[in-house]
């Protein structure tokens, strides 16, 4: 198992903090607020890699579940019953997938980075949407909730556009971060 350095811990903490900031940059919409968390999640996967990217997201989730109000609607263990909690789980899985895909593709270029981040976007919604549906339909007893509705489409489009931005910026930033990591 790879040893975690002070630099790694600092980067994980930084991306955990960025997730908190991303939670509070939001536009309220029915069921799922429009936030910048997916943006920071994608950067975590690309810049930190699979292991550390996921660790930053898991740290964020743990902070919220222990009661620190870092989520869009507060914090605490009961947050697992919020319809949007599945997206938080999706962020951890997506950061891992983004990092793994990026690592397997090797070369940092726009195409490879776009493939990496878009694979993460699929993971976020593959986990988040069914969780949203289950909580709304079975726990909150809202029987006629569509899995994908007019309120979700703009969020998917916003995230896809932001992920294109992540891919474009990462082409310049990722080599610098990796070079700095090698020099330590």
C-alpha positions, 0 to 999 in steps of 0.5 A: 500500500502506498504511503500517504505524504503530508502533501497528499493529506494537504491536497485531500483536505483542499479538495474536501474544502472545495467540496464544502464550498461547492455545496454552498454555491448553489441554485435551488431547484426542486429535488436536486439543487444545482451546485458546483460539487461535481466540478470539484469532484472531477478535478479531485479525480483528475488531479489527485488520482483514484485513491486520493480523489476518492479519499477527498470525497469520502472525507467530505461525506464523513464530515457531513455525516458526523454532523458538521453542516457541510452538505447543501441542507446541513449535516448529520446521520439522518442525511442518508434519508435525503433524496440527494444523498445518492449523489454524494455517494456518486461523487466518491465513486466518480472521483475514483473512476475518473482517477482510474480512467485517467491513470489507465489512459496515461497521456493527459490530453483533452480527449483522454481527460474528457473521457475520464471526466464524462465516465465520472459524470455517468457514475454520479448520475447512475448512483444519484438518480436511482437513490433519488427515486428510491427515497422519493418513491418509497421513503417519502411516499411520492409514488409518481416521481419520474426517474429523470424529469425536467428538473434533472435535465438542466443539471445534467447539461450544466454538469456536462458543460462544467466537465468539458471545462474541467477537461480543458483546464486539466490539460494544463494543470494536471501535468504541473501537479504531477510534476510537482508531485514527482519533485517531492 
